[in-house]
Structure formats: C-alpha cells, structure tokens
Amino acid sequence: MTAAPVRLLLADDHPVVRAGLRAVLETEPGLVVAAEAATAEDAVARAAVGDVDVVLMDLQFGKGMGGAEATALITAGPGAPRVLIVTTYDSDADILPAIEAGATGYVLKDAPPEDLAAAVRTAAAGRTTLSPTVADRLMNRLRTPGTALTRRETEVLALVAEGLSNQAVGDRLHLTEGTVKSHLARVYAKLDVDSRTAAVATATDLGLIRR
C-alpha cells in the first residue's frame, strides 16, 4: 500500500520563488504542491481548508501580516498543518518569533534542494529541522543565556534600528515609554554599550537584528 502524498502549500509573495520551490519539490516522490499563497492572509485562509500537510512559509510579505503571525494562526487549531519557515533571514529577530509562533522547522532559501525536500518530509512527520546557521544561533543563546537578548528586547532594538523614538517604539509595541527605556537599559548592559547607535551596530554585527 502506497503512503498518501505529503500535500504542500507554498506561501511567498514572490512568484519566482514559488515557481522555484514548486520545481524543486514536485520532482520529489511523495510530495505534491496543493496550493500557493502570495500573502500571509491568503496562506492562513488556505491552510484552514484542511487538505494541506505542510506550509512552506516566508517571513516577509511586504505590507500586511508577516509570516510569524500567520504561523501562529495556522498552528493554533487542532489537526493544523506543520509550518516550515523558508526564508533568507537568519537573525534572532526573525528566528525567535517564528519558533515561538509554532514553526516546526526553519530553513534558509539557499539550502540545497535535497536538504529542502528532507526538511519538508521531516516537518510532515512532526519533527524539527533547522538550517545549520539557525541551529548555531539557538545553541549560542542556550550557552550564554546571561547575554542573550529576550524576544521583547530584540523587538525594541529592531525598531530603534529603524530610527523610531522610544515613544514611537512604545506605540508600536503597546508599551509605555518607560518600559521601552528599561528594555534598552538591559540591552545596553548585555551588549556592553552606552548608546542607541552602538547597541544597533553591535546587535547587527552579532546577527541579533537584521542588517
């Protein structure tokens, strides 16, 4: 008796990327691309239909919902499909929200085709696959918990890197300005810096926030 094929949903806002993923995965025995979604909102709606086993999810979709938020919505229900993040981003600011949202795996778009196919099969089986760079980042966090930024500290610093004031960061994250200052004070201490500019530069160099 032949096992049922693993049915996939490709969620990425770039048609070329979806076409590339489809070309790679449809040559693999036992994998079937059932649907595509160009927005995170569409991915959530399509996943809810209930005929997909694994969602290959990008993190950035331009305007609107992001991949991590979509992942949380998709994985919240009973019998939900697995979500495998497939992205170009490997900073803590990207990895942590996606893993916390319930992603089963996290691979980078430059992974060899055979590794991507293996990651899909692993995700379908409910096991975790992480790109080596991502696994290294998570291991480093575990080895040095005292200096690792929390998810909230990372969010605050990523918005500071975009040029937002403490007040604007607070508005975006629904925090008081005082709370934002407290987070930044802890960031400065952990990174051993004394200014916003130095914190952003150091965090970027360490791969904590996106370049």
NUMI-43315 format. One record per residue (C-alpha): x, y, z; residue number from 1; residue in one letter. Coordinates in nm, 3 decimals. Layout:
+---------+---------+---------+-----+------+
|      xx |      yy |      zz | pos | code |
+---------+---------+---------+-----+------+
|       X |       Y |       Z | NUM |    A |
...
+---------+---------+---------+-----+------+
END
This chain:
+---------+---------+---------+-----+------+
|      xx |      yy |      zz | pos | code |
+---------+---------+---------+-----+------+
|   0.000 |   0.000 |   0.000 |   1 |    M |
|   0.147 |   0.336 |  -0.106 |   2 |    T |
|   0.162 |   0.610 |   0.155 |   3 |    A |
|  -0.052 |   0.916 |   0.086 |   4 |    A |
|   0.150 |   1.204 |  -0.063 |   5 |    P |
|   0.251 |   1.497 |   0.154 |   6 |    V |
|   0.044 |   1.795 |   0.036 |   7 |    R |
|   0.216 |   2.133 |   0.042 |   8 |    L |
|   0.112 |   2.499 |   0.048 |   9 |    L |
|   0.376 |   2.745 |  -0.079 |  10 |    L |
|   0.340 |   3.086 |   0.089 |  11 |    A |
|   0.569 |   3.354 |  -0.057 |  12 |    D |
|   0.499 |   3.692 |  -0.213 |  13 |    D |
|   0.749 |   3.640 |  -0.496 |  14 |    H |
|   0.611 |   3.436 |  -0.791 |  15 |    P |
|   0.965 |   3.341 |  -0.897 |  16 |    V |
|   1.038 |   3.194 |  -0.555 |  17 |    V |
|   0.713 |   2.996 |  -0.555 |  18 |    R |
|   0.791 |   2.867 |  -0.904 |  19 |    A |
|   1.139 |   2.763 |  -0.790 |  20 |    G |
|   1.007 |   2.583 |  -0.484 |  21 |    L |
|   0.742 |   2.409 |  -0.693 |  22 |    R |
|   1.003 |   2.299 |  -0.950 |  23 |    A |
|   1.225 |   2.152 |  -0.677 |  24 |    V |
|   0.955 |   1.984 |  -0.472 |  25 |    L |
|   0.739 |   1.839 |  -0.746 |  26 |    E |
|   1.031 |   1.629 |  -0.871 |  27 |    T |
|   1.040 |   1.460 |  -0.530 |  28 |    E |
|   0.840 |   1.138 |  -0.489 |  29 |    P |
|   0.560 |   1.164 |  -0.238 |  30 |    G |
|   0.544 |   1.545 |  -0.236 |  31 |    L |
|   0.258 |   1.735 |  -0.404 |  32 |    V |
|   0.217 |   2.114 |  -0.423 |  33 |    V |
|  -0.154 |   2.154 |  -0.348 |  34 |    A |
|  -0.174 |   2.534 |  -0.344 |  35 |    A |
|   0.013 |   2.864 |  -0.341 |  36 |    E |
|  -0.045 |   3.187 |  -0.148 |  37 |    A |
|   0.102 |   3.530 |  -0.227 |  38 |    A |
|   0.008 |   3.688 |   0.108 |  39 |    T |
|   0.021 |   3.569 |   0.467 |  40 |    A |
|  -0.353 |   3.630 |   0.498 |  41 |    E |
|  -0.418 |   3.403 |   0.198 |  42 |    D |
|  -0.191 |   3.138 |   0.350 |  43 |    A |
|  -0.391 |   3.137 |   0.674 |  44 |    V |
|  -0.720 |   3.107 |   0.484 |  45 |    A |
|  -0.592 |   2.834 |   0.252 |  46 |    R |
|  -0.435 |   2.633 |   0.536 |  47 |    A |
|  -0.771 |   2.638 |   0.717 |  48 |    A |
|  -0.930 |   2.438 |   0.434 |  49 |    V |
|  -0.774 |   2.132 |   0.594 |  50 |    G |
|  -0.622 |   1.946 |   0.297 |  51 |    D |
|  -0.259 |   2.059 |   0.343 |  52 |    V |
|   0.006 |   1.879 |   0.549 |  53 |    D |
|   0.295 |   2.129 |   0.542 |  54 |    V |
|   0.302 |   2.505 |   0.478 |  55 |    V |
|   0.631 |   2.645 |   0.344 |  56 |    L |
|   0.617 |   2.996 |   0.489 |  57 |    M |
|   0.825 |   3.303 |   0.408 |  58 |    D |
|   0.865 |   3.563 |   0.684 |  59 |    L |
|   0.830 |   3.888 |   0.488 |  60 |    Q |
|   0.524 |   3.967 |   0.275 |  61 |    F |
|   0.559 |   4.340 |   0.216 |  62 |    G |
|   0.252 |   4.508 |   0.361 |  63 |    K |
|   0.008 |   4.327 |   0.587 |  64 |    G |
|   0.059 |   4.025 |   0.807 |  65 |    M |
|   0.405 |   3.872 |   0.848 |  66 |    G |
|   0.500 |   3.507 |   0.834 |  67 |    G |
|   0.543 |   3.461 |   1.209 |  68 |    A |
|   0.194 |   3.597 |   1.280 |  69 |    E |
|   0.049 |   3.374 |   1.007 |  70 |    A |
|   0.234 |   3.075 |   1.154 |  71 |    T |
|   0.076 |   3.135 |   1.496 |  72 |    A |
|  -0.271 |   3.150 |   1.341 |  73 |    L |
|  -0.219 |   2.839 |   1.127 |  74 |    I |
|  -0.077 |   2.624 |   1.406 |  75 |    T |
|  -0.333 |   2.729 |   1.668 |  76 |    A |
|  -0.608 |   2.489 |   1.564 |  77 |    G |
|  -0.641 |   2.114 |   1.623 |  78 |    P |
|  -0.503 |   1.899 |   1.343 |  79 |    G |
|  -0.326 |   2.202 |   1.195 |  80 |    A |
|  -0.065 |   2.158 |   0.922 |  81 |    P |
|   0.301 |   2.187 |   1.011 |  82 |    R |
|   0.471 |   2.513 |   0.918 |  83 |    V |
|   0.825 |   2.510 |   0.777 |  84 |    L |
|   0.981 |   2.857 |   0.756 |  85 |    I |
|   1.172 |   2.905 |   0.429 |  86 |    V |
|   1.339 |   3.246 |   0.428 |  87 |    T |
|   1.658 |   3.441 |   0.362 |  88 |    T |
|   1.667 |   3.586 |   0.716 |  89 |    Y |
|   1.872 |   3.429 |   0.996 |  90 |    D |
|   1.880 |   3.696 |   1.270 |  91 |    S |
|   1.748 |   3.634 |   1.622 |  92 |    D |
|   1.481 |   3.897 |   1.548 |  93 |    A |
|   1.345 |   3.667 |   1.275 |  94 |    D |
|   1.412 |   3.322 |   1.420 |  95 |    I |
|   1.271 |   3.367 |   1.772 |  96 |    L |
|   0.921 |   3.493 |   1.680 |  97 |    P |
|   0.883 |   3.219 |   1.417 |  98 |    A |
|   0.985 |   2.938 |   1.652 |  99 |    I |
|   0.768 |   3.077 |   1.932 | 100 |    E |
|   0.476 |   3.103 |   1.687 | 101 |    A |
|   0.487 |   2.727 |   1.641 | 102 |    G |
|   0.703 |   2.668 |   1.332 | 103 |    A |
|   0.817 |   2.305 |   1.310 | 104 |    T |
|   1.133 |   2.394 |   1.119 | 105 |    G |
|   1.337 |   2.683 |   0.985 | 106 |    Y |
|   1.548 |   2.658 |   0.670 | 107 |    V |
|   1.719 |   2.919 |   0.455 | 108 |    L |
|   1.640 |   2.969 |   0.087 | 109 |    K |
|   1.998 |   2.890 |  -0.013 | 110 |    D |
|   1.965 |   2.533 |   0.120 | 111 |    A |
|   2.041 |   2.261 |  -0.139 | 112 |    P |
|   1.726 |   2.113 |  -0.299 | 113 |    P |
|   1.779 |   1.776 |  -0.131 | 114 |    E |
|   1.801 |   1.945 |   0.210 | 115 |    D |
|   1.477 |   2.136 |   0.146 | 116 |    L |
|   1.295 |   1.817 |   0.045 | 117 |    A |
|   1.430 |   1.638 |   0.352 | 118 |    A |
|   1.316 |   1.929 |   0.573 | 119 |    A |
|   0.964 |   1.907 |   0.426 | 120 |    V |
|   0.944 |   1.534 |   0.498 | 121 |    R |
|   1.080 |   1.586 |   0.849 | 122 |    T |
|   0.823 |   1.859 |   0.915 | 123 |    A |
|   0.543 |   1.637 |   0.782 | 124 |    A |
|   0.649 |   1.376 |   1.036 | 125 |    A |
|   0.626 |   1.636 |   1.314 | 126 |    G |
|   0.999 |   1.659 |   1.375 | 127 |    R |
|   1.219 |   1.968 |   1.372 | 128 |    T |
|   1.468 |   2.071 |   1.103 | 129 |    T |
|   1.688 |   2.377 |   1.142 | 130 |    L |
|   1.941 |   2.517 |   0.898 | 131 |    S |
|   2.293 |   2.485 |   1.047 | 132 |    P |
|   2.321 |   2.865 |   1.090 | 133 |    T |
|   1.988 |   2.878 |   1.272 | 134 |    V |
|   2.078 |   2.581 |   1.494 | 135 |    A |
|   2.410 |   2.751 |   1.581 | 136 |    D |
|   2.233 |   3.074 |   1.677 | 137 |    R |
|   1.990 |   2.891 |   1.906 | 138 |    L |
|   2.272 |   2.688 |   2.065 | 139 |    M |
|   2.469 |   3.007 |   2.132 | 140 |    N |
|   2.166 |   3.154 |   2.309 | 141 |    R |
|   2.148 |   2.846 |   2.531 | 142 |    L |
|   2.519 |   2.856 |   2.606 | 143 |    R |
|   2.520 |   3.226 |   2.702 | 144 |    T |
|   2.173 |   3.296 |   2.847 | 145 |    P |
|   2.302 |   3.591 |   3.053 | 146 |    G |
|   2.396 |   3.790 |   2.745 | 147 |    T |
|   2.120 |   3.674 |   2.509 | 148 |    A |
|   1.854 |   3.934 |   2.435 | 149 |    L |
|   1.496 |   3.836 |   2.508 | 150 |    T |
|   1.245 |   3.840 |   2.224 | 151 |    R |
|   1.099 |   4.170 |   2.353 | 152 |    R |
|   1.443 |   4.331 |   2.384 | 153 |    E |
|   1.518 |   4.220 |   2.029 | 154 |    T |
|   1.189 |   4.368 |   1.904 | 155 |    E |
|   1.261 |   4.700 |   2.076 | 156 |    V |
|   1.614 |   4.719 |   1.936 | 157 |    L |
|   1.499 |   4.626 |   1.583 | 158 |    A |
|   1.256 |   4.920 |   1.589 | 159 |    L |
|   1.525 |   5.152 |   1.728 | 160 |    V |
|   1.740 |   5.039 |   1.432 | 161 |    A |
|   1.461 |   5.161 |   1.201 | 162 |    E |
|   1.503 |   5.507 |   1.351 | 163 |    G |
|   1.197 |   5.510 |   1.580 | 164 |    L |
|   1.198 |   5.714 |   1.901 | 165 |    S |
|   1.127 |   5.550 |   2.238 | 166 |    N |
|   0.774 |   5.690 |   2.224 | 167 |    Q |
|   0.719 |   5.551 |   1.872 | 168 |    A |
|   0.860 |   5.211 |   1.972 | 169 |    V |
|   0.624 |   5.208 |   2.268 | 170 |    G |
|   0.328 |   5.294 |   2.047 | 171 |    D |
|   0.417 |   5.018 |   1.802 | 172 |    R |
|   0.460 |   4.750 |   2.073 | 173 |    L |
|   0.188 |   4.881 |   2.308 | 174 |    H |
|   0.441 |   4.960 |   2.581 | 175 |    L |
|   0.495 |   5.272 |   2.791 | 176 |    T |
|   0.794 |   5.487 |   2.708 | 177 |    E |
|   0.938 |   5.397 |   3.049 | 178 |    G |
|   0.916 |   5.027 |   2.970 | 179 |    T |
|   1.096 |   5.084 |   2.640 | 180 |    V |
|   1.374 |   5.269 |   2.827 | 181 |    K |
|   1.402 |   4.978 |   3.073 | 182 |    S |
|   1.437 |   4.729 |   2.788 | 183 |    H |
|   1.703 |   4.945 |   2.625 | 184 |    L |
|   1.894 |   4.976 |   2.953 | 185 |    A |
|   1.908 |   4.596 |   2.977 | 186 |    R |
|   2.017 |   4.575 |   2.612 | 187 |    V |
|   2.300 |   4.822 |   2.676 | 188 |    Y |
|   2.417 |   4.619 |   2.976 | 189 |    A |
|   2.407 |   4.287 |   2.790 | 190 |    K |
|   2.587 |   4.425 |   2.484 | 191 |    L |
|   2.828 |   4.635 |   2.694 | 192 |    D |
|   2.744 |   4.957 |   2.508 | 193 |    V |
|   2.625 |   5.301 |   2.618 | 194 |    D |
|   2.425 |   5.440 |   2.325 | 195 |    S |
|   2.148 |   5.353 |   2.081 | 196 |    R |
|   2.387 |   5.373 |   1.786 | 197 |    T |
|   2.640 |   5.139 |   1.946 | 198 |    A |
|   2.365 |   4.896 |   2.051 | 199 |    A |
|   2.229 |   4.878 |   1.695 | 200 |    V |
|   2.578 |   4.836 |   1.545 | 201 |    A |
|   2.679 |   4.564 |   1.790 | 202 |    T |
|   2.350 |   4.376 |   1.762 | 203 |    A |
|   2.374 |   4.386 |   1.382 | 204 |    T |
|   2.729 |   4.254 |   1.387 | 205 |    D |
|   2.623 |   3.971 |   1.621 | 206 |    L |
|   2.328 |   3.878 |   1.399 | 207 |    G |
|   2.070 |   3.965 |   1.666 | 208 |    L |
|   1.884 |   4.201 |   1.435 | 209 |    I |
|   1.865 |   4.214 |   1.056 | 210 |    R |
|   2.114 |   4.420 |   0.857 | 211 |    R |
+---------+---------+---------+-----+------+
END
